[in-house]
């Protein structure tokens, strides 16, 4: 008896709903519109720096290349970095000209590599991430093995989002020369696998430092 009554109530509600006019449907969504607000070009360095610092990275603004040499020298001295490894020829030449000591000895790398300096492919503003690849002379090891990873980049390498960074990679290397490794670095290595305790440097560098050289016109 109770089940029959409940069934009749449900059926009555269905009939009443069908008798009503269809509700107003919203317009078809635009799937081509961006998911996030577009960051103005003049604000990208600021937004990137905020997100990069939020990811526990250290951000160093450099007015020009000479300022970069000064800032790098100060950082090395403050952190007492004795073994800075650099494998990219253009960086080696620039550091040698500036009188900044570095090492390129692969035989002592595993034992002495406390810090590395590399370039990068691009800087992703929305996530505050650095896009690196295996295409440059730094390869895979310099961005992973040393406890401190230093990166030098230019403001012209800033892009709004991940898709823009990947498109730069495609345009730069084409199909035949595409790097075997492309990685997005968002702050120092970290994990909380063990008892949800955050540990820095578990699977890579404990510190990530970006020197951003302002090469954009005023």
C-alpha positions as CSV (number, residue, x, y, z in Angstrom):
1,X,0.0,0.0,0.0
2,X,2.8,2.4,1.0
3,X,4.8,1.6,-2.1
4,X,1.8,2.2,-4.4
5,X,1.2,5.5,-2.8
6,X,4.9,6.6,-3.2
7,X,4.8,5.5,-6.8
8,X,1.7,7.6,-7.5
9,X,3.4,10.7,-5.9
10,X,6.5,10.2,-8.1
11,X,4.4,9.8,-11.3
12,X,2.4,12.9,-10.4
13,X,5.5,15.0,-10.0
14,X,6.8,13.7,-13.4
15,X,3.5,14.6,-15.1
16,X,3.6,18.1,-13.5
17,X,7.2,18.6,-14.6
18,X,6.4,17.6,-18.2
19,X,3.5,20.0,-18.3
20,X,5.7,23.0,-17.6
21,X,7.6,24.8,-20.4
22,X,11.2,23.9,-20.9
23,X,13.6,26.1,-18.8
24,X,15.7,28.7,-20.5
25,X,19.0,27.2,-21.8
26,X,22.2,29.2,-21.6
27,X,24.1,29.9,-24.8
28,X,26.6,27.4,-26.1
29,X,29.9,28.0,-24.3
30,X,32.9,29.3,-26.2
31,X,35.5,26.5,-25.9
32,X,38.1,28.6,-27.8
33,X,38.1,31.4,-25.1
34,X,41.1,31.3,-22.6
35,X,40.6,29.6,-19.3
36,X,42.5,32.3,-17.4
37,X,42.6,36.1,-17.7
38,X,45.2,37.3,-20.2
39,X,48.2,38.9,-18.5
40,X,49.3,42.1,-20.2
41,X,52.8,41.9,-21.7
42,X,54.1,44.8,-19.5
43,X,53.0,42.9,-16.4
44,X,54.3,39.4,-17.2
45,X,57.6,39.8,-15.4
46,X,55.8,40.9,-12.2
47,X,53.2,38.1,-12.3
48,X,55.9,35.5,-13.1
49,X,58.1,36.7,-10.2
50,X,55.1,36.5,-7.8
51,X,54.2,33.0,-8.9
52,X,57.9,31.9,-9.0
53,X,58.5,33.1,-5.4
54,X,55.2,31.4,-4.4
55,X,56.8,28.1,-5.7
56,X,59.7,28.7,-3.2
57,X,62.1,29.9,-5.9
58,X,64.5,32.8,-5.5
59,X,64.0,35.5,-8.0
60,X,66.8,38.0,-8.9
61,X,66.1,40.9,-11.2
62,X,69.0,42.1,-13.4
63,X,68.9,45.4,-15.2
64,X,71.4,44.1,-17.8
65,X,74.1,41.5,-18.4
66,X,76.6,43.4,-16.3
67,X,74.2,43.5,-13.4
68,X,73.7,39.7,-13.8
69,X,77.5,39.2,-13.4
70,X,77.4,41.3,-10.3
71,X,74.4,39.6,-8.8
72,X,75.8,36.1,-9.6
73,X,79.2,37.0,-8.0
74,X,77.4,38.2,-4.8
75,X,75.2,35.1,-4.7
76,X,78.2,32.8,-5.0
77,X,80.0,34.6,-2.3
78,X,77.0,34.8,0.1
79,X,76.3,31.0,-0.4
80,X,80.0,30.1,-0.4
81,X,79.6,28.2,-3.6
82,X,83.0,26.8,-4.5
83,X,82.0,24.5,-7.4
84,X,79.7,26.1,-9.9
85,X,79.3,23.8,-13.0
86,X,78.7,25.3,-16.4
87,X,78.7,23.3,-19.6
88,X,77.1,25.7,-22.1
89,X,79.9,27.3,-24.2
90,X,78.2,30.8,-24.4
91,X,77.8,30.9,-20.7
92,X,81.4,29.8,-20.1
93,X,82.7,32.5,-22.4
94,X,80.6,35.2,-20.7
95,X,81.6,34.1,-17.2
96,X,85.3,33.9,-18.1
97,X,85.1,37.4,-19.5
98,X,83.5,38.6,-16.3
99,X,86.1,36.9,-14.1
100,X,83.6,34.5,-12.4
101,X,85.1,31.1,-11.6
102,X,83.3,28.0,-12.8
103,X,84.0,24.3,-13.5
104,X,83.4,22.2,-16.6
105,X,85.2,19.1,-15.4
106,X,82.9,16.1,-15.9
107,X,85.3,13.8,-14.0
108,X,84.7,15.7,-10.8
109,X,81.1,16.5,-11.4
110,X,79.5,13.7,-9.2
111,X,81.8,14.5,-6.3
112,X,81.9,18.3,-6.4
113,X,78.8,19.6,-8.1
114,X,77.1,21.7,-5.5
115,X,75.6,24.2,-8.0
116,X,75.0,24.5,-11.7
117,X,74.2,27.4,-14.1
118,X,72.1,26.8,-17.2
119,X,69.9,28.7,-19.6
120,X,66.3,27.7,-20.3
121,X,63.8,27.5,-23.2
122,X,61.2,29.9,-21.8
123,X,59.5,31.2,-18.6
124,X,55.8,30.4,-18.1
125,X,54.1,33.4,-16.4
126,X,50.9,31.8,-15.2
127,X,52.6,29.0,-13.2
128,X,55.8,30.7,-12.4
129,X,57.7,27.8,-14.0
130,X,60.9,27.4,-16.0
131,X,60.8,25.3,-19.2
132,X,64.1,23.4,-19.7
133,X,65.2,20.9,-22.3
134,X,68.0,18.5,-23.1
135,X,68.8,20.5,-26.3
136,X,71.4,22.7,-24.8
137,X,74.9,21.7,-23.6
138,X,73.7,21.5,-20.0
139,X,71.8,18.4,-21.0
140,X,69.7,16.6,-18.3
141,X,72.1,16.4,-15.4
142,X,72.8,20.1,-14.6
143,X,69.2,20.8,-13.9
144,X,68.7,17.8,-11.6
145,X,71.9,16.6,-9.9
146,X,73.4,19.6,-8.1
147,X,71.7,20.8,-4.9
148,X,71.4,24.3,-6.2
149,X,70.2,25.1,-9.8
150,X,70.9,28.6,-11.1
151,X,69.1,29.7,-14.3
152,X,69.8,32.8,-16.3
153,X,67.0,34.0,-18.6
154,X,65.9,37.1,-20.4
155,X,62.6,38.9,-20.1
156,X,61.9,38.3,-23.8
157,X,61.6,34.6,-22.9
158,X,58.5,35.2,-20.9
159,X,55.3,33.6,-22.3
160,X,51.8,33.7,-20.9
161,X,51.0,30.0,-20.6
162,X,52.2,26.4,-21.0
163,X,50.8,26.1,-24.6
164,X,52.8,29.2,-25.6
165,X,56.0,27.7,-24.2
166,X,55.5,24.4,-26.0
167,X,54.8,26.3,-29.3
168,X,58.1,28.0,-28.9
169,X,59.8,24.7,-28.6
170,X,58.1,23.4,-31.7
171,X,59.0,26.5,-33.7
172,X,62.6,26.5,-32.5
173,X,63.5,22.8,-33.1
174,X,61.0,21.6,-35.7
175,X,60.2,17.9,-35.9
176,X,63.7,16.4,-36.7
177,X,65.6,18.2,-33.8
178,X,62.9,18.1,-31.1
179,X,64.6,17.6,-27.7
180,X,64.4,14.2,-26.1
181,X,63.6,15.8,-22.8
182,X,61.4,18.8,-22.1
183,X,60.6,19.6,-18.4
184,X,58.7,22.3,-16.6
185,X,60.4,23.2,-13.3
186,X,58.2,24.8,-10.7
187,X,60.4,25.5,-7.7
188,X,62.9,23.3,-5.9
189,X,62.4,19.6,-5.8
190,X,60.0,18.5,-3.0
191,X,58.0,15.6,-1.7
192,X,55.6,14.8,1.2
193,X,55.4,11.0,0.6
194,X,56.6,10.1,4.1
195,X,54.0,11.0,6.8
196,X,53.0,14.1,4.8
197,X,56.1,15.9,5.9
198,X,57.4,18.3,3.2
199,X,61.1,17.5,2.3
200,X,63.0,19.8,-0.1
201,X,65.5,18.4,-2.5
202,X,64.4,14.8,-2.3
203,X,64.5,14.2,-6.1
204,X,66.5,17.1,-7.3
205,X,67.9,20.6,-6.3
206,X,67.0,22.0,-2.9
207,X,67.3,25.6,-4.3
208,X,66.2,27.1,-7.6
209,X,67.4,30.6,-8.4
210,X,66.5,32.6,-11.5
211,X,68.4,35.6,-12.7
212,X,66.2,37.5,-15.1
213,X,67.9,39.9,-17.4
214,X,65.7,42.8,-18.6
215,X,66.3,42.9,-22.3
216,X,63.0,44.5,-23.3
217,X,62.8,48.1,-24.6
218,X,61.7,50.7,-22.1
